[in-house]
Amino acid sequence: LVVSTMAAAQHEVDLGLGNIVGSNVANLTLVLGAAALLQPIDLPVGTKRRALLCLGAVALFGWLVQGEASRLEGLVLIAVMVVALMAMVRMEADEVASVDAAPAGSVLSAWAWTVGSLVATVASAQAVVWGATDIAERAGIADGFVGFSLVALGTSLPELVTVVAAARRDESGIIVGSLLGSNVFNSLAVGAGLFLAGDGMVTDVDLQVRGSIAAIVVALVVVLAMRTVGRNRLVRAEGAVLLAMYAAAMVVLATSAGT
């Protein structure tokens, strides 16, 4: 959210867009595929509905980002994000168990960690934007492709670490929930930040069209797999297919990456 919003605010809308689209693609191909290769993933109850919600969010962002991205569209994404959060809460209502409250810690310590983390996040995001634009200029490639590849991979690393650790512990709910939820947040909340902070001008039309199509196709493939696989699990062969899809998407976008 911070990387894409700061990029858009500094008139690097293509970089922010590439980060969103690239993260969406990487989450459901590279990260999910790597987890499935490590260990077959059993799909928990409610996965199909969450996958459809993810597909809807990715498709909505892909549709709105075509042409000029306006602030009105950003407000639409915020409204849809609120609805999506309510839907996710309803989906989980029957599965939430009551837990004992954790003992209260130092309020001052909590505020110090929060403020310090926010400052570090903003500073790191600014460094990412500066570094990515410099790489694009020196290499002579489009900002959008740098966002789609390098920046998106970097911002997807937390998901990769999370799902690898969860796969080793056979926590399939964390794997599926974190990746589908991340794509909903990327498409709606981060997309809203991009539209509201930017000037609305997207110059990388190939990323705008091909990237959005790639993200939608990936989400659709994952939804179909989760809705049609009778055994309710993703196996290693399907993980290999997802990794191949990530490579294919990278090749397709790379063919138009020259500036």
Secondary structure, DSSP 8 states (H G I E B T S, - for coil): -HHHHHHHHTT-HHHHHHHHHHHHHHIIIIIHHHHHHHS-EE--TTHHHHHHHHHHHHHHHHHHTSS---HHHHHHHHHHHHHHHHHHHHHHTTT-----------HHHHHHHHHHHHHHHHHHHHHHHHHHHHHHHHHTB-HHHHIIIIIHHHHHHHHHHHHHHHHHTT-HHHHHHHHHHHHHHIIIIIHHHHHHHS-S----HHIIIIIHHHHHHHHHHHHHHHHH-TT-EE-HHHHHHHHHHHHHHHHHHHTT-B-
